[in-house]
Amino acid sequence: MSKLYGVPLSPMVRKVLLALEIKQIDYQLVPVTPFMKPEGFEKISPLKKIPAWQDDKVTLADSTVICEYLEDRYPKQALYPTAA
């Protein structure tokens, strides 16, 4: 199952949570706070930033990059308009 690392208190995590809800993607929320990162978290997020995303294809660690990836992998329920 796909995992989102972070906590909803973070605006960047909330951005990804909204994208996941819009696209109706199943995921597991793994609570990680900026001050209490689990051992080995740098393997998932080299700069130790949240949010981070991990699925069967990639591991990403930036909310905008995560949302762009979700848009490309799951094109139904578009997050971005197709035209101006």
PyMOL Python script that loads the backbone (N, CA, C, O; Angstrom):
from pymol import cmd

cmd.read_pdbstr("""\
ATOM      1  N   MET A   1       0.847  -1.185   0.000  1.00  0.00           N
ATOM      2  CA  MET A   1       0.000   0.000   0.000  1.00  0.00           C
ATOM      3  C   MET A   1       0.883   1.236   0.000  1.00  0.00           C
ATOM      4  O   MET A   1       1.955   1.245   0.605  1.00  0.00           O
ATOM      5  N   SER A   2       0.429   2.272  -0.679  1.00  0.00           N
ATOM      6  CA  SER A   2       1.146   3.541  -0.731  1.00  0.00           C
ATOM      7  C   SER A   2       1.145   4.198   0.638  1.00  0.00           C
ATOM      8  O   SER A   2       0.202   4.045   1.415  1.00  0.00           O
ATOM      9  N   LYS A   3       2.226   4.940   0.928  1.00  0.00           N
ATOM     10  CA  LYS A   3       2.352   5.587   2.230  1.00  0.00           C
ATOM     11  C   LYS A   3       2.654   7.069   2.057  1.00  0.00           C
ATOM     12  O   LYS A   3       3.463   7.463   1.217  1.00  0.00           O
ATOM     13  N   LEU A   4       1.988   7.878   2.867  1.00  0.00           N
ATOM     14  CA  LEU A   4       2.281   9.299   2.955  1.00  0.00           C
ATOM     15  C   LEU A   4       2.845   9.540   4.344  1.00  0.00           C
ATOM     16  O   LEU A   4       2.197   9.246   5.348  1.00  0.00           O
ATOM     17  N   TYR A   5       4.046  10.072   4.395  1.00  0.00           N
ATOM     18  CA  TYR A   5       4.718  10.352   5.660  1.00  0.00           C
ATOM     19  C   TYR A   5       4.525  11.819   6.011  1.00  0.00           C
ATOM     20  O   TYR A   5       4.842  12.699   5.211  1.00  0.00           O
ATOM     21  N   GLY A   6       4.006  12.084   7.203  1.00  0.00           N
ATOM     22  CA  GLY A   6       3.781  13.444   7.658  1.00  0.00           C
ATOM     23  C   GLY A   6       2.597  13.494   8.600  1.00  0.00           C
ATOM     24  O   GLY A   6       2.049  12.462   8.986  1.00  0.00           O
ATOM     25  N   VAL A   7       2.210  14.701   8.962  1.00  0.00           N
ATOM     26  CA  VAL A   7       1.044  14.901   9.828  1.00  0.00           C
ATOM     27  C   VAL A   7       0.169  15.993   9.230  1.00  0.00           C
ATOM     28  O   VAL A   7       0.686  16.943   8.642  1.00  0.00           O
ATOM     29  N   PRO A   8      -1.167  15.871   9.375  1.00  0.00           N
ATOM     30  CA  PRO A   8      -2.090  16.843   8.776  1.00  0.00           C
ATOM     31  C   PRO A   8      -1.914  18.278   9.274  1.00  0.00           C
ATOM     32  O   PRO A   8      -2.436  19.204   8.653  1.00  0.00           O
ATOM     33  N   LEU A   9      -1.205  18.483  10.359  1.00  0.00           N
ATOM     34  CA  LEU A   9      -0.952  19.833  10.835  1.00  0.00           C
ATOM     35  C   LEU A   9      -0.131  20.642   9.824  1.00  0.00           C
ATOM     36  O   LEU A   9      -0.250  21.865   9.762  1.00  0.00           O
ATOM     37  N   SER A  10       0.686  19.968   9.048  1.00  0.00           N
ATOM     38  CA  SER A  10       1.527  20.620   8.044  1.00  0.00           C
ATOM     39  C   SER A  10       0.698  21.008   6.820  1.00  0.00           C
ATOM     40  O   SER A  10      -0.018  20.166   6.279  1.00  0.00           O
ATOM     41  N   PRO A  11       0.778  22.272   6.368  1.00  0.00           N
ATOM     42  CA  PRO A  11       0.053  22.673   5.159  1.00  0.00           C
ATOM     43  C   PRO A  11       0.492  21.888   3.923  1.00  0.00           C
ATOM     44  O   PRO A  11      -0.319  21.630   3.034  1.00  0.00           O
ATOM     45  N   MET A  12       1.758  21.511   3.861  1.00  0.00           N
ATOM     46  CA  MET A  12       2.251  20.761   2.701  1.00  0.00           C
ATOM     47  C   MET A  12       1.687  19.341   2.697  1.00  0.00           C
ATOM     48  O   MET A  12       1.385  18.794   1.637  1.00  0.00           O
ATOM     49  N   VAL A  13       1.550  18.757   3.861  1.00  0.00           N
ATOM     50  CA  VAL A  13       0.930  17.427   3.957  1.00  0.00           C
ATOM     51  C   VAL A  13      -0.543  17.533   3.586  1.00  0.00           C
ATOM     52  O   VAL A  13      -1.070  16.670   2.885  1.00  0.00           O
ATOM     53  N   ARG A  14      -1.210  18.587   4.053  1.00  0.00           N
ATOM     54  CA  ARG A  14      -2.634  18.763   3.719  1.00  0.00           C
ATOM     55  C   ARG A  14      -2.834  18.908   2.213  1.00  0.00           C
ATOM     56  O   ARG A  14      -3.836  18.439   1.674  1.00  0.00           O
ATOM     57  N   LYS A  15      -1.897  19.548   1.535  1.00  0.00           N
ATOM     58  CA  LYS A  15      -1.990  19.677   0.073  1.00  0.00           C
ATOM     59  C   LYS A  15      -2.012  18.298  -0.580  1.00  0.00           C
ATOM     60  O   LYS A  15      -2.827  18.044  -1.467  1.00  0.00           O
ATOM     61  N   VAL A  16      -1.128  17.416  -0.150  1.00  0.00           N
ATOM     62  CA  VAL A  16      -1.075  16.065  -0.718  1.00  0.00           C
ATOM     63  C   VAL A  16      -2.308  15.271  -0.301  1.00  0.00           C
ATOM     64  O   VAL A  16      -2.861  14.522  -1.107  1.00  0.00           O
ATOM     65  N   LEU A  17      -2.747  15.425   0.952  1.00  0.00           N
ATOM     66  CA  LEU A  17      -3.960  14.732   1.401  1.00  0.00           C
ATOM     67  C   LEU A  17      -5.163  15.115   0.546  1.00  0.00           C
ATOM     68  O   LEU A  17      -5.973  14.259   0.193  1.00  0.00           O
ATOM     69  N   LEU A  18      -5.280  16.384   0.216  1.00  0.00           N
ATOM     70  CA  LEU A  18      -6.386  16.843  -0.631  1.00  0.00           C
ATOM     71  C   LEU A  18      -6.307  16.196  -2.012  1.00  0.00           C
ATOM     72  O   LEU A  18      -7.318  15.742  -2.548  1.00  0.00           O
ATOM     73  N   ALA A  19      -5.106  16.155  -2.582  1.00  0.00           N
ATOM     74  CA  ALA A  19      -4.940  15.514  -3.892  1.00  0.00           C
ATOM     75  C   ALA A  19      -5.323  14.041  -3.827  1.00  0.00           C
ATOM     76  O   ALA A  19      -5.977  13.530  -4.736  1.00  0.00           O
ATOM     77  N   LEU A  20      -4.922  13.357  -2.764  1.00  0.00           N
ATOM     78  CA  LEU A  20      -5.262  11.938  -2.605  1.00  0.00           C
ATOM     79  C   LEU A  20      -6.768  11.743  -2.472  1.00  0.00           C
ATOM     80  O   LEU A  20      -7.324  10.798  -3.032  1.00  0.00           O
ATOM     81  N   GLU A  21      -7.420  12.620  -1.744  1.00  0.00           N
ATOM     82  CA  GLU A  21      -8.874  12.521  -1.584  1.00  0.00           C
ATOM     83  C   GLU A  21      -9.597  12.799  -2.902  1.00  0.00           C
ATOM     84  O   GLU A  21     -10.528  12.078  -3.262  1.00  0.00           O
ATOM     85  N   ILE A  22      -9.178  13.834  -3.619  1.00  0.00           N
ATOM     86  CA  ILE A  22      -9.805  14.161  -4.912  1.00  0.00           C
ATOM     87  C   ILE A  22      -9.673  12.983  -5.870  1.00  0.00           C
ATOM     88  O   ILE A  22     -10.623  12.635  -6.572  1.00  0.00           O
ATOM     89  N   LYS A  23      -8.506  12.380  -5.893  1.00  0.00           N
ATOM     90  CA  LYS A  23      -8.245  11.276  -6.818  1.00  0.00           C
ATOM     91  C   LYS A  23      -8.692   9.922  -6.273  1.00  0.00           C
ATOM     92  O   LYS A  23      -8.587   8.910  -6.966  1.00  0.00           O
ATOM     93  N   GLN A  24      -9.191   9.897  -5.037  1.00  0.00           N
ATOM     94  CA  GLN A  24      -9.680   8.676  -4.400  1.00  0.00           C
ATOM     95  C   GLN A  24      -8.633   7.555  -4.424  1.00  0.00           C
ATOM     96  O   GLN A  24      -8.908   6.426  -4.829  1.00  0.00           O
ATOM     97  N   ILE A  25      -7.431   7.909  -3.979  1.00  0.00           N
ATOM     98  CA  ILE A  25      -6.317   6.965  -3.929  1.00  0.00           C
ATOM     99  C   ILE A  25      -6.194   6.428  -2.502  1.00  0.00           C
ATOM    100  O   ILE A  25      -6.179   7.193  -1.537  1.00  0.00           O
ATOM    101  N   ASP A  26      -6.107   5.109  -2.385  1.00  0.00           N
ATOM    102  CA  ASP A  26      -5.901   4.493  -1.075  1.00  0.00           C
ATOM    103  C   ASP A  26      -4.459   4.710  -0.642  1.00  0.00           C
ATOM    104  O   ASP A  26      -3.534   4.594  -1.446  1.00  0.00           O
ATOM    105  N   TYR A  27      -4.277   5.023   0.624  1.00  0.00           N
ATOM    106  CA  TYR A  27      -2.941   5.268   1.152  1.00  0.00           C
ATOM    107  C   TYR A  27      -2.962   5.028   2.654  1.00  0.00           C
ATOM    108  O   TYR A  27      -4.020   4.950   3.279  1.00  0.00           O
ATOM    109  N   GLN A  28      -1.788   4.915   3.204  1.00  0.00           N
ATOM    110  CA  GLN A  28      -1.626   4.816   4.656  1.00  0.00           C
ATOM    111  C   GLN A  28      -0.887   6.077   5.102  1.00  0.00           C
ATOM    112  O   GLN A  28       0.158   6.411   4.544  1.00  0.00           O
ATOM    113  N   LEU A  29      -1.412   6.767   6.087  1.00  0.00           N
ATOM    114  CA  LEU A  29      -0.753   7.940   6.642  1.00  0.00           C
ATOM    115  C   LEU A  29       0.176   7.482   7.762  1.00  0.00           C
ATOM    116  O   LEU A  29      -0.265   6.902   8.755  1.00  0.00           O
ATOM    117  N   VAL A  30       1.456   7.751   7.589  1.00  0.00           N
ATOM    118  CA  VAL A  30       2.465   7.388   8.583  1.00  0.00           C
ATOM    119  C   VAL A  30       2.851   8.668   9.319  1.00  0.00           C
ATOM    120  O   VAL A  30       3.488   9.540   8.728  1.00  0.00           O
ATOM    121  N   PRO A  31       2.482   8.802  10.587  1.00  0.00           N
ATOM    122  CA  PRO A  31       2.757  10.044  11.305  1.00  0.00           C
ATOM    123  C   PRO A  31       4.260  10.287  11.499  1.00  0.00           C
ATOM    124  O   PRO A  31       4.959   9.509  12.148  1.00  0.00           O
ATOM    125  N   VAL A  32       4.723  11.382  10.918  1.00  0.00           N
ATOM    126  CA  VAL A  32       6.106  11.826  11.082  1.00  0.00           C
ATOM    127  C   VAL A  32       6.049  13.328  11.306  1.00  0.00           C
ATOM    128  O   VAL A  32       5.472  14.060  10.503  1.00  0.00           O
ATOM    129  N   THR A  33       6.646  13.785  12.395  1.00  0.00           N
ATOM    130  CA  THR A  33       6.684  15.218  12.673  1.00  0.00           C
ATOM    131  C   THR A  33       8.097  15.740  12.420  1.00  0.00           C
ATOM    132  O   THR A  33       9.057  14.969  12.425  1.00  0.00           O
ATOM    133  N   PRO A  34       8.223  17.045  12.198  1.00  0.00           N
ATOM    134  CA  PRO A  34       9.557  17.605  11.939  1.00  0.00           C
ATOM    135  C   PRO A  34      10.540  17.372  13.087  1.00  0.00           C
ATOM    136  O   PRO A  34      11.751  17.347  12.868  1.00  0.00           O
ATOM    137  N   PHE A  35      10.029  17.202  14.304  1.00  0.00           N
ATOM    138  CA  PHE A  35      10.902  17.074  15.460  1.00  0.00           C
ATOM    139  C   PHE A  35      11.092  15.642  15.927  1.00  0.00           C
ATOM    140  O   PHE A  35      11.958  15.378  16.762  1.00  0.00           O
ATOM    141  N   MET A  36      10.311  14.722  15.412  1.00  0.00           N
ATOM    142  CA  MET A  36      10.378  13.317  15.830  1.00  0.00           C
ATOM    143  C   MET A  36      10.392  12.410  14.604  1.00  0.00           C
ATOM    144  O   MET A  36       9.432  11.683  14.350  1.00  0.00           O
ATOM    145  N   LYS A  37      11.471  12.457  13.859  1.00  0.00           N
ATOM    146  CA  LYS A  37      11.574  11.620  12.669  1.00  0.00           C
ATOM    147  C   LYS A  37      12.097  10.235  13.064  1.00  0.00           C
ATOM    148  O   LYS A  37      13.012  10.119  13.879  1.00  0.00           O
ATOM    149  N   PRO A  38      11.510   9.193  12.480  1.00  0.00           N
ATOM    150  CA  PRO A  38      11.971   7.843  12.826  1.00  0.00           C
ATOM    151  C   PRO A  38      13.367   7.577  12.272  1.00  0.00           C
ATOM    152  O   PRO A  38      13.797   8.205  11.304  1.00  0.00           O
ATOM    153  N   GLU A  39      14.051   6.657  12.887  1.00  0.00           N
ATOM    154  CA  GLU A  39      15.381   6.270  12.422  1.00  0.00           C
ATOM    155  C   GLU A  39      15.274   5.724  11.000  1.00  0.00           C
ATOM    156  O   GLU A  39      14.383   4.927  10.704  1.00  0.00           O
ATOM    157  N   GLY A  40      16.164   6.146  10.136  1.00  0.00           N
ATOM    158  CA  GLY A  40      16.154   5.700   8.747  1.00  0.00           C
ATOM    159  C   GLY A  40      15.285   6.537   7.834  1.00  0.00           C
ATOM    160  O   GLY A  40      15.179   6.238   6.645  1.00  0.00           O
ATOM    161  N   PHE A  41      14.654   7.589   8.365  1.00  0.00           N
ATOM    162  CA  PHE A  41      13.765   8.425   7.540  1.00  0.00           C
ATOM    163  C   PHE A  41      14.508   9.082   6.383  1.00  0.00           C
ATOM    164  O   PHE A  41      13.903   9.387   5.355  1.00  0.00           O
ATOM    165  N   GLU A  42      15.825   9.306   6.539  1.00  0.00           N
ATOM    166  CA  GLU A  42      16.598   9.946   5.472  1.00  0.00           C
ATOM    167  C   GLU A  42      16.682   9.080   4.216  1.00  0.00           C
ATOM    168  O   GLU A  42      17.011   9.585   3.143  1.00  0.00           O
ATOM    169  N   LYS A  43      16.389   7.783   4.335  1.00  0.00           N
ATOM    170  CA  LYS A  43      16.340   6.919   3.149  1.00  0.00           C
ATOM    171  C   LYS A  43      15.094   7.207   2.330  1.00  0.00           C
ATOM    172  O   LYS A  43      15.090   7.027   1.112  1.00  0.00           O
ATOM    173  N   ILE A  44      14.040   7.653   2.994  1.00  0.00           N
ATOM    174  CA  ILE A  44      12.792   7.996   2.316  1.00  0.00           C
ATOM    175  C   ILE A  44      12.819   9.451   1.857  1.00  0.00           C
ATOM    176  O   ILE A  44      12.405   9.769   0.742  1.00  0.00           O
ATOM    177  N   SER A  45      13.310  10.327   2.727  1.00  0.00           N
ATOM    178  CA  SER A  45      13.395  11.758   2.441  1.00  0.00           C
ATOM    179  C   SER A  45      14.817  12.222   2.756  1.00  0.00           C
ATOM    180  O   SER A  45      15.111  12.557   3.903  1.00  0.00           O
ATOM    181  N   PRO A  46      15.709  12.247   1.751  1.00  0.00           N
ATOM    182  CA  PRO A  46      17.122  12.564   2.001  1.00  0.00           C
ATOM    183  C   PRO A  46      17.356  13.875   2.760  1.00  0.00           C
ATOM    184  O   PRO A  46      18.313  13.974   3.528  1.00  0.00           O
ATOM    185  N   LEU A  47      16.505  14.875   2.562  1.00  0.00           N
ATOM    186  CA  LEU A  47      16.643  16.137   3.284  1.00  0.00           C
ATOM    187  C   LEU A  47      15.834  16.135   4.578  1.00  0.00           C
ATOM    188  O   LEU A  47      15.766  17.146   5.277  1.00  0.00           O
ATOM    189  N   LYS A  48      15.220  14.987   4.893  1.00  0.00           N
ATOM    190  CA  LYS A  48      14.421  14.781   6.108  1.00  0.00           C
ATOM    191  C   LYS A  48      13.228  15.730   6.199  1.00  0.00           C
ATOM    192  O   LYS A  48      12.820  16.125   7.291  1.00  0.00           O
ATOM    193  N   LYS A  49      12.675  16.090   5.045  1.00  0.00           N
ATOM    194  CA  LYS A  49      11.503  16.966   5.013  1.00  0.00           C
ATOM    195  C   LYS A  49      10.239  16.137   4.870  1.00  0.00           C
ATOM    196  O   LYS A  49      10.254  15.032   4.328  1.00  0.00           O
ATOM    197  N   ILE A  50       9.137  16.700   5.372  1.00  0.00           N
ATOM    198  CA  ILE A  50       7.832  16.088   5.165  1.00  0.00           C
ATOM    199  C   ILE A  50       7.014  17.038   4.295  1.00  0.00           C
ATOM    200  O   ILE A  50       7.213  18.250   4.366  1.00  0.00           O
ATOM    201  N   PRO A  51       6.113  16.525   3.490  1.00  0.00           N
ATOM    202  CA  PRO A  51       5.718  15.126   3.367  1.00  0.00           C
ATOM    203  C   PRO A  51       6.686  14.327   2.495  1.00  0.00           C
ATOM    204  O   PRO A  51       7.507  14.879   1.763  1.00  0.00           O
ATOM    205  N   ALA A  52       6.555  13.027   2.603  1.00  0.00           N
ATOM    206  CA  ALA A  52       7.247  12.099   1.721  1.00  0.00           C
ATOM    207  C   ALA A  52       6.219  11.074   1.259  1.00  0.00           C
ATOM    208  O   ALA A  52       5.258  10.783   1.970  1.00  0.00           O
ATOM    209  N   TRP A  53       6.424  10.542   0.089  1.00  0.00           N
ATOM    210  CA  TRP A  53       5.491   9.586  -0.522  1.00  0.00           C
ATOM    211  C   TRP A  53       6.266   8.360  -0.963  1.00  0.00           C
ATOM    212  O   TRP A  53       7.369   8.465  -1.500  1.00  0.00           O
ATOM    213  N   GLN A  54       5.682   7.203  -0.732  1.00  0.00           N
ATOM    214  CA  GLN A  54       6.306   5.953  -1.150  1.00  0.00           C
ATOM    215  C   GLN A  54       5.226   5.027  -1.681  1.00  0.00           C
ATOM    216  O   GLN A  54       4.229   4.763  -1.009  1.00  0.00           O
ATOM    217  N   ASP A  55       5.440   4.532  -2.907  1.00  0.00           N
ATOM    218  CA  ASP A  55       4.529   3.525  -3.452  1.00  0.00           C
ATOM    219  C   ASP A  55       5.359   2.449  -4.142  1.00  0.00           C
ATOM    220  O   ASP A  55       6.569   2.366  -3.932  1.00  0.00           O
ATOM    221  N   ASP A  56       4.717   1.634  -4.956  1.00  0.00           N
ATOM    222  CA  ASP A  56       5.419   0.522  -5.591  1.00  0.00           C
ATOM    223  C   ASP A  56       6.377   0.952  -6.692  1.00  0.00           C
ATOM    224  O   ASP A  56       7.159   0.136  -7.181  1.00  0.00           O
ATOM    225  N   LYS A  57       6.330   2.239  -7.097  1.00  0.00           N
ATOM    226  CA  LYS A  57       7.179   2.705  -8.183  1.00  0.00           C
ATOM    227  C   LYS A  57       8.241   3.710  -7.744  1.00  0.00           C
ATOM    228  O   LYS A  57       9.374   3.658  -8.223  1.00  0.00           O
ATOM    229  N   VAL A  58       7.889   4.624  -6.836  1.00  0.00           N
ATOM    230  CA  VAL A  58       8.797   5.723  -6.494  1.00  0.00           C
ATOM    231  C   VAL A  58       8.763   6.048  -5.004  1.00  0.00           C
ATOM    232  O   VAL A  58       7.874   5.620  -4.267  1.00  0.00           O
ATOM    233  N   THR A  59       9.762   6.817  -4.595  1.00  0.00           N
ATOM    234  CA  THR A  59       9.787   7.470  -3.300  1.00  0.00           C
ATOM    235  C   THR A  59      10.092   8.936  -3.583  1.00  0.00           C
ATOM    236  O   THR A  59      11.105   9.254  -4.206  1.00  0.00           O
ATOM    237  N   LEU A  60       9.211   9.834  -3.122  1.00  0.00           N
ATOM    238  CA  LEU A  60       9.343  11.268  -3.391  1.00  0.00           C
ATOM    239  C   LEU A  60       9.260  12.045  -2.089  1.00  0.00           C
ATOM    240  O   LEU A  60       8.670  11.579  -1.114  1.00  0.00           O
ATOM    241  N   ALA A  61       9.861  13.245  -2.075  1.00  0.00           N
ATOM    242  CA  ALA A  61       9.878  14.017  -0.833  1.00  0.00           C
ATOM    243  C   ALA A  61       9.699  15.514  -1.070  1.00  0.00           C
ATOM    244  O   ALA A  61      10.530  16.309  -0.630  1.00  0.00           O
ATOM    245  N   ASP A  62       8.650  15.902  -1.742  1.00  0.00           N
ATOM    246  CA  ASP A  62       8.294  17.312  -1.923  1.00  0.00           C
ATOM    247  C   ASP A  62       6.827  17.338  -2.306  1.00  0.00           C
ATOM    248  O   ASP A  62       6.411  16.599  -3.198  1.00  0.00           O
ATOM    249  N   SER A  63       6.034  18.173  -1.650  1.00  0.00           N
ATOM    250  CA  SER A  63       4.586  18.142  -1.866  1.00  0.00           C
ATOM    251  C   SER A  63       4.198  18.437  -3.314  1.00  0.00           C
ATOM    252  O   SER A  63       3.295  17.795  -3.850  1.00  0.00           O
ATOM    253  N   THR A  64       4.860  19.391  -3.948  1.00  0.00           N
ATOM    254  CA  THR A  64       4.529  19.718  -5.338  1.00  0.00           C
ATOM    255  C   THR A  64       4.906  18.570  -6.267  1.00  0.00           C
ATOM    256  O   THR A  64       4.142  18.220  -7.167  1.00  0.00           O
ATOM    257  N   VAL A  65       6.063  17.992  -6.054  1.00  0.00           N
ATOM    258  CA  VAL A  65       6.497  16.855  -6.871  1.00  0.00           C
ATOM    259  C   VAL A  65       5.561  15.665  -6.657  1.00  0.00           C
ATOM    260  O   VAL A  65       5.217  14.967  -7.612  1.00  0.00           O
ATOM    261  N   ILE A  66       5.154  15.433  -5.426  1.00  0.00           N
ATOM    262  CA  ILE A  66       4.227  14.342  -5.129  1.00  0.00           C
ATOM    263  C   ILE A  66       2.908  14.563  -5.871  1.00  0.00           C
ATOM    264  O   ILE A  66       2.387  13.638  -6.494  1.00  0.00           O
ATOM    265  N   CYS A  67       2.366  15.774  -5.810  1.00  0.00           N
ATOM    266  CA  CYS A  67       1.097  16.062  -6.491  1.00  0.00           C
ATOM    267  C   CYS A  67       1.227  15.924  -8.003  1.00  0.00           C
ATOM    268  O   CYS A  67       0.314  15.417  -8.654  1.00  0.00           O
ATOM    269  N   GLU A  68       2.341  16.365  -8.570  1.00  0.00           N
ATOM    270  CA  GLU A  68       2.548  16.200 -10.015  1.00  0.00           C
ATOM    271  C   GLU A  68       2.639  14.727 -10.384  1.00  0.00           C
ATOM    272  O   GLU A  68       2.099  14.306 -11.406  1.00  0.00           O
ATOM    273  N   TYR A  69       3.320  13.946  -9.557  1.00  0.00           N
ATOM    274  CA  TYR A  69       3.416  12.509  -9.796  1.00  0.00           C
ATOM    275  C   TYR A  69       2.031  11.864  -9.743  1.00  0.00           C
ATOM    276  O   TYR A  69       1.684  11.067 -10.615  1.00  0.00           O
ATOM    277  N   LEU A  70       1.244  12.202  -8.730  1.00  0.00           N
ATOM    278  CA  LEU A  70      -0.108  11.647  -8.618  1.00  0.00           C
ATOM    279  C   LEU A  70      -0.951  12.021  -9.827  1.00  0.00           C
ATOM    280  O   LEU A  70      -1.738  11.208 -10.313  1.00  0.00           O
ATOM    281  N   GLU A  71      -0.792  13.239 -10.311  1.00  0.00           N
ATOM    282  CA  GLU A  71      -1.536  13.688 -11.496  1.00  0.00           C
ATOM    283  C   GLU A  71      -1.151  12.861 -12.716  1.00  0.00           C
ATOM    284  O   GLU A  71      -2.014  12.477 -13.506  1.00  0.00           O
ATOM    285  N   ASP A  72       0.142  12.586 -12.871  1.00  0.00           N
ATOM    286  CA  ASP A  72       0.598  11.803 -14.023  1.00  0.00           C
ATOM    287  C   ASP A  72       0.195  10.331 -13.908  1.00  0.00           C
ATOM    288  O   ASP A  72      -0.220   9.719 -14.892  1.00  0.00           O
ATOM    289  N   ARG A  73       0.318   9.779 -12.732  1.00  0.00           N
ATOM    290  CA  ARG A  73       0.029   8.345 -12.563  1.00  0.00           C
ATOM    291  C   ARG A  73      -1.468   8.058 -12.528  1.00  0.00           C
ATOM    292  O   ARG A  73      -1.907   7.001 -12.982  1.00  0.00           O
ATOM    293  N   TYR A  74      -2.250   8.984 -11.995  1.00  0.00           N
ATOM    294  CA  TYR A  74      -3.701   8.798 -11.865  1.00  0.00           C
ATOM    295  C   TYR A  74      -4.411   9.978 -12.532  1.00  0.00           C
ATOM    296  O   TYR A  74      -4.848  10.898 -11.842  1.00  0.00           O
ATOM    297  N   PRO A  75      -4.531   9.967 -13.842  1.00  0.00           N
ATOM    298  CA  PRO A  75      -5.068  11.131 -14.556  1.00  0.00           C
ATOM    299  C   PRO A  75      -6.564  11.404 -14.338  1.00  0.00           C
ATOM    300  O   PRO A  75      -7.027  12.514 -14.599  1.00  0.00           O
ATOM    301  N   LYS A  76      -7.325  10.404 -13.864  1.00  0.00           N
ATOM    302  CA  LYS A  76      -8.742  10.668 -13.592  1.00  0.00           C
ATOM    303  C   LYS A  76      -8.858  11.669 -12.455  1.00  0.00           C
ATOM    304  O   LYS A  76      -8.007  11.717 -11.567  1.00  0.00           O
ATOM    305  N   GLN A  77      -9.910  12.463 -12.488  1.00  0.00           N
ATOM    306  CA  GLN A  77     -10.114  13.511 -11.477  1.00  0.00           C
ATOM    307  C   GLN A  77      -8.907  14.459 -11.472  1.00  0.00           C
ATOM    308  O   GLN A  77      -8.148  14.514 -10.504  1.00  0.00           O
ATOM    309  N   ALA A  78      -8.751  15.183 -12.547  1.00  0.00           N
ATOM    310  CA  ALA A  78      -7.589  16.072 -12.721  1.00  0.00           C
ATOM    311  C   ALA A  78      -7.499  17.106 -11.610  1.00  0.00           C
ATOM    312  O   ALA A  78      -8.505  17.670 -11.179  1.00  0.00           O
ATOM    313  N   LEU A  79      -6.278  17.341 -11.157  1.00  0.00           N
ATOM    314  CA  LEU A  79      -6.018  18.375 -10.160  1.00  0.00           C
ATOM    315  C   LEU A  79      -5.827  19.740 -10.806  1.00  0.00           C
ATOM    316  O   LEU A  79      -6.157  20.772 -10.221  1.00  0.00           O
ATOM    317  N   TYR A  80      -5.293  19.728 -12.011  1.00  0.00           N
ATOM    318  CA  TYR A  80      -4.946  20.953 -12.720  1.00  0.00           C
ATOM    319  C   TYR A  80      -5.850  21.126 -13.940  1.00  0.00           C
ATOM    320  O   TYR A  80      -6.228  20.132 -14.560  1.00  0.00           O
ATOM    321  N   PRO A  81      -6.204  22.355 -14.299  1.00  0.00           N
ATOM    322  CA  PRO A  81      -7.014  22.561 -15.502  1.00  0.00           C
ATOM    323  C   PRO A  81      -6.228  22.195 -16.757  1.00  0.00           C
ATOM    324  O   PRO A  81      -5.002  22.302 -16.783  1.00  0.00           O
ATOM    325  N   THR A  82      -6.938  21.765 -17.791  1.00  0.00           N
ATOM    326  CA  THR A  82      -6.289  21.387 -19.036  1.00  0.00           C
ATOM    327  C   THR A  82      -6.040  22.590 -19.944  1.00  0.00           C
ATOM    328  O   THR A  82      -5.244  22.510 -20.880  1.00  0.00           O
ATOM    329  N   ALA A  83      -6.711  23.691 -19.671  1.00  0.00           N
ATOM    330  CA  ALA A  83      -6.518  24.913 -20.486  1.00  0.00           C
ATOM    331  C   ALA A  83      -6.685  26.144 -19.591  1.00  0.00           C
ATOM    332  O   ALA A  83      -7.283  26.093 -18.516  1.00  0.00           O
ATOM    333  N   ALA A  84      -6.141  27.223 -20.076  1.00  0.00           N
ATOM    334  CA  ALA A  84      -6.277  28.478 -19.324  1.00  0.00           C
ATOM    335  C   ALA A  84      -7.699  28.936 -19.384  1.00  0.00           C
ATOM    336  O   ALA A  84      -8.037  29.974 -18.817  1.00  0.00           O
TER     337      ALA A  84
END
""", "prot")
cmd.dss("prot")
cmd.show_as("cartoon", "prot")
cmd.util.cbc("prot")
cmd.orient("prot")
